[in-house]
Amino acid sequence: MNTEWVSCKNSLPSVGKYVLVTDGENMWIAFRSEDGRWDDGDFLHSIEDVTHWQDLPVPPGLLGDRV
């Protein structure tokens, strides 16, 4: 699992894949929509000025750890 920040200038995640994104000050869990916008699932607005992203961590239960 990649836990490093990826610059949006270098690479973007697949459309529809939820990832952690930042604008350098704030963070959201969001996905990239088919029209290229970052969306957190809140239908009121899209996320602007995303500079970096990274994969979400795997939940402990999927790693075999007890919750």
TANOR-V96367 format. One record per backbone hydrogen bond with DSSP energy under -1.0 kcal/mol. NH is the residue of the N-H (numbers start at 1). CO is the residue of the C=O. Records with the same first field share a line. If there is no record, write none. Layout:
NH=CO, CO
//
This chain:
6=53
8=51
10=7
11=7
16=32
17=14
19=30
20=54
21=28
22=52
23=26
28=21
30=19
31=39
33=37
36=33
39=31
45=42
47=38
51=22
52=22
53=6
54=20
62=59
63=60
65=60
//
